Amino acid sequence: MILKNIYLVLAIVGTLGPAYAIAPFLMENGAYPHVVLNAIFSTSAGAFAGWNLVVGCVCLVILAHTEGKEKGVKTWMPIAAMAIFGVSSGLPLYLYLRENQNAD
């Protein structure tokens, strides 16, 4: 029960934190994927974070798809959250849904 609540709090923080951080950039530059990717990969530190994000997202999609199917967890929400806000949103949301499924 406690672990499920921790995952829910992390999903909320992992959604609001990145949304708050990217909002000024999007308001100034628009939500054009090529502009965002150029900004992320324009420095070596940004590329480091960007590649970590890409690999983490791919791993999350594979995990959610394979394990979610086995455990009966609906995975469209965590994958959508990951696509919009990143792994910090999608992973804890998936773990919360998995714990919620286990509680039933």
Secondary structure as UniProt FT lines:
FT   HELIX           2..29
FT   HELIX           33..40
FT   TURN            41..42
FT   HELIX           44..71
FT   HELIX           76..85
FT   HELIX           87..103
//
